[in-house]
Amino acid sequence: MRWRPALACWIQLVAVLGYTIGLGLLAPALWLDPFGALLKNLPILAAILALGAMEADR
């Protein structure tokens, strides 16, 4: 089985964006949650994008 990091990055990006936007629309109070229920997804998205950029350079 061949490892495909670019495909994995796109799948992760779509999944995290999908549930962040979905929950942001259905329950916007989660943005203000003290434990960062949705806010923590912003650095996760940045990390996924950074990983995708590093893999593109290979």
PyMOL commands that place a pseudoatom at each C-alpha (Angstrom):
pseudoatom trace, name=CA, resn=MET, resi=1, chain=A, elem=C, hetatm=0, pos=[0.000, 0.000, 0.000]
pseudoatom trace, name=CA, resn=ARG, resi=2, chain=A, elem=C, hetatm=0, pos=[1.473, 3.340, -1.051]
pseudoatom trace, name=CA, resn=TRP, resi=3, chain=A, elem=C, hetatm=0, pos=[1.253, 6.278, 1.356]
pseudoatom trace, name=CA, resn=ARG, resi=4, chain=A, elem=C, hetatm=0, pos=[-0.387, 9.313, -0.249]
pseudoatom trace, name=CA, resn=PRO, resi=5, chain=A, elem=C, hetatm=0, pos=[0.134, 12.286, 2.072]
pseudoatom trace, name=CA, resn=ALA, resi=6, chain=A, elem=C, hetatm=0, pos=[-1.304, 14.856, -0.348]
pseudoatom trace, name=CA, resn=LEU, resi=7, chain=A, elem=C, hetatm=0, pos=[-4.587, 12.954, -0.563]
pseudoatom trace, name=CA, resn=ALA, resi=8, chain=A, elem=C, hetatm=0, pos=[-4.670, 12.516, 3.217]
pseudoatom trace, name=CA, resn=CYS, resi=9, chain=A, elem=C, hetatm=0, pos=[-4.137, 16.266, 3.703]
pseudoatom trace, name=CA, resn=TRP, resi=10, chain=A, elem=C, hetatm=0, pos=[-7.045, 17.108, 1.384]
pseudoatom trace, name=CA, resn=ILE, resi=11, chain=A, elem=C, hetatm=0, pos=[-9.345, 14.633, 3.123]
pseudoatom trace, name=CA, resn=GLN, resi=12, chain=A, elem=C, hetatm=0, pos=[-8.424, 16.024, 6.546]
pseudoatom trace, name=CA, resn=LEU, resi=13, chain=A, elem=C, hetatm=0, pos=[-8.855, 19.603, 5.364]
pseudoatom trace, name=CA, resn=VAL, resi=14, chain=A, elem=C, hetatm=0, pos=[-12.317, 18.920, 3.927]
pseudoatom trace, name=CA, resn=ALA, resi=15, chain=A, elem=C, hetatm=0, pos=[-13.413, 16.984, 7.025]
pseudoatom trace, name=CA, resn=VAL, resi=16, chain=A, elem=C, hetatm=0, pos=[-12.287, 19.624, 9.533]
pseudoatom trace, name=CA, resn=LEU, resi=17, chain=A, elem=C, hetatm=0, pos=[-13.667, 22.492, 7.459]
pseudoatom trace, name=CA, resn=GLY, resi=18, chain=A, elem=C, hetatm=0, pos=[-16.951, 20.638, 6.978]
pseudoatom trace, name=CA, resn=TYR, resi=19, chain=A, elem=C, hetatm=0, pos=[-17.700, 20.016, 10.608]
pseudoatom trace, name=CA, resn=THR, resi=20, chain=A, elem=C, hetatm=0, pos=[-16.367, 23.430, 11.663]
pseudoatom trace, name=CA, resn=ILE, resi=21, chain=A, elem=C, hetatm=0, pos=[-18.671, 25.224, 9.237]
pseudoatom trace, name=CA, resn=GLY, resi=22, chain=A, elem=C, hetatm=0, pos=[-21.579, 22.878, 9.951]
pseudoatom trace, name=CA, resn=LEU, resi=23, chain=A, elem=C, hetatm=0, pos=[-21.372, 23.235, 13.708]
pseudoatom trace, name=CA, resn=GLY, resi=24, chain=A, elem=C, hetatm=0, pos=[-20.660, 26.957, 13.360]
pseudoatom trace, name=CA, resn=LEU, resi=25, chain=A, elem=C, hetatm=0, pos=[-23.967, 27.359, 11.549]
pseudoatom trace, name=CA, resn=LEU, resi=26, chain=A, elem=C, hetatm=0, pos=[-25.998, 24.987, 13.732]
pseudoatom trace, name=CA, resn=ALA, resi=27, chain=A, elem=C, hetatm=0, pos=[-24.547, 25.954, 17.120]
pseudoatom trace, name=CA, resn=PRO, resi=28, chain=A, elem=C, hetatm=0, pos=[-22.670, 29.274, 16.871]
pseudoatom trace, name=CA, resn=ALA, resi=29, chain=A, elem=C, hetatm=0, pos=[-22.293, 29.418, 20.662]
pseudoatom trace, name=CA, resn=LEU, resi=30, chain=A, elem=C, hetatm=0, pos=[-19.570, 26.780, 20.330]
pseudoatom trace, name=CA, resn=TRP, resi=31, chain=A, elem=C, hetatm=0, pos=[-17.212, 29.516, 19.078]
pseudoatom trace, name=CA, resn=LEU, resi=32, chain=A, elem=C, hetatm=0, pos=[-17.394, 31.074, 22.558]
pseudoatom trace, name=CA, resn=ASP, resi=33, chain=A, elem=C, hetatm=0, pos=[-16.963, 27.810, 24.470]
pseudoatom trace, name=CA, resn=PRO, resi=34, chain=A, elem=C, hetatm=0, pos=[-14.232, 28.216, 27.127]
pseudoatom trace, name=CA, resn=PHE, resi=35, chain=A, elem=C, hetatm=0, pos=[-12.579, 24.957, 26.029]
pseudoatom trace, name=CA, resn=GLY, resi=36, chain=A, elem=C, hetatm=0, pos=[-12.442, 26.105, 22.397]
pseudoatom trace, name=CA, resn=ALA, resi=37, chain=A, elem=C, hetatm=0, pos=[-14.821, 23.575, 20.883]
pseudoatom trace, name=CA, resn=LEU, resi=38, chain=A, elem=C, hetatm=0, pos=[-14.515, 25.139, 17.419]
pseudoatom trace, name=CA, resn=LEU, resi=39, chain=A, elem=C, hetatm=0, pos=[-11.773, 27.690, 17.940]
pseudoatom trace, name=CA, resn=LYS, resi=40, chain=A, elem=C, hetatm=0, pos=[-9.133, 24.977, 18.264]
pseudoatom trace, name=CA, resn=ASN, resi=41, chain=A, elem=C, hetatm=0, pos=[-9.827, 23.954, 14.689]
pseudoatom trace, name=CA, resn=LEU, resi=42, chain=A, elem=C, hetatm=0, pos=[-8.103, 27.076, 13.332]
pseudoatom trace, name=CA, resn=PRO, resi=43, chain=A, elem=C, hetatm=0, pos=[-4.561, 26.000, 14.336]
pseudoatom trace, name=CA, resn=ILE, resi=44, chain=A, elem=C, hetatm=0, pos=[-5.401, 22.437, 13.278]
pseudoatom trace, name=CA, resn=LEU, resi=45, chain=A, elem=C, hetatm=0, pos=[-6.303, 23.731, 9.809]
pseudoatom trace, name=CA, resn=ALA, resi=46, chain=A, elem=C, hetatm=0, pos=[-3.034, 25.697, 9.713]
pseudoatom trace, name=CA, resn=ALA, resi=47, chain=A, elem=C, hetatm=0, pos=[-1.090, 22.548, 10.644]
pseudoatom trace, name=CA, resn=ILE, resi=48, chain=A, elem=C, hetatm=0, pos=[-2.821, 20.537, 7.912]
pseudoatom trace, name=CA, resn=LEU, resi=49, chain=A, elem=C, hetatm=0, pos=[-2.014, 23.245, 5.361]
pseudoatom trace, name=CA, resn=ALA, resi=50, chain=A, elem=C, hetatm=0, pos=[1.617, 23.354, 6.512]
pseudoatom trace, name=CA, resn=LEU, resi=51, chain=A, elem=C, hetatm=0, pos=[1.898, 19.581, 6.180]
pseudoatom trace, name=CA, resn=GLY, resi=52, chain=A, elem=C, hetatm=0, pos=[0.413, 19.744, 2.698]
pseudoatom trace, name=CA, resn=ALA, resi=53, chain=A, elem=C, hetatm=0, pos=[2.874, 22.461, 1.694]
pseudoatom trace, name=CA, resn=MET, resi=54, chain=A, elem=C, hetatm=0, pos=[5.840, 20.478, 3.026]
pseudoatom trace, name=CA, resn=GLU, resi=55, chain=A, elem=C, hetatm=0, pos=[4.710, 17.350, 1.198]
pseudoatom trace, name=CA, resn=ALA, resi=56, chain=A, elem=C, hetatm=0, pos=[4.281, 19.309, -2.045]
pseudoatom trace, name=CA, resn=ASP, resi=57, chain=A, elem=C, hetatm=0, pos=[7.970, 20.274, -1.921]
pseudoatom trace, name=CA, resn=ARG, resi=58, chain=A, elem=C, hetatm=0, pos=[9.104, 16.632, -1.981]
for i in range(1, 58): cmd.bond("trace and resi %d" % i, "trace and resi %d" % (i + 1))
show_as sticks, trace
zoom trace
